[in-house]
Amino acid sequence: MHMHIAKLTIGGGAAGDVNDLLNRIDGDLVGPYSIAEGFVGYFNVADPSDPSIAYTVRVFADEATLQTASAALSGAQGAIVTDFALTVDAVVANDLSAGAAYALTMA
């Protein structure tokens, strides 16, 4: 599996706060990512010590499927970056080993 963790820092003149950012990511990206080939999981969290920072974690079967999904959603991702004046820093992007896995289910 391949994991990509990004730190998102909201800039001045942004369209909203970190909660708005996470809601936008959930609404515009998580659904389309979840049906992409190789999708394993997409997680978001606000930094509790800094209200301008959030982290995203995307997990895919391999780097190629992550890159393909990212390319397909580049327009939506670009709009979010622009609207929130984001600085995006990769924290980690690497293959991972998982001793156990689980699947989220929606009722």
Secondary structure as UniProt FT lines:
FT   STRAND          2..9
FT   TURN            12..13
FT   HELIX           18..25
FT   HELIX           26..30
FT   HELIX           31..34
FT   TURN            37..38
FT   STRAND          39..46
FT   TURN            48..49
FT   TURN            51..52
FT   STRAND          53..60
FT   HELIX           63..72
FT   HELIX           74..83
FT   TURN            84..85
FT   STRAND          87..95
//
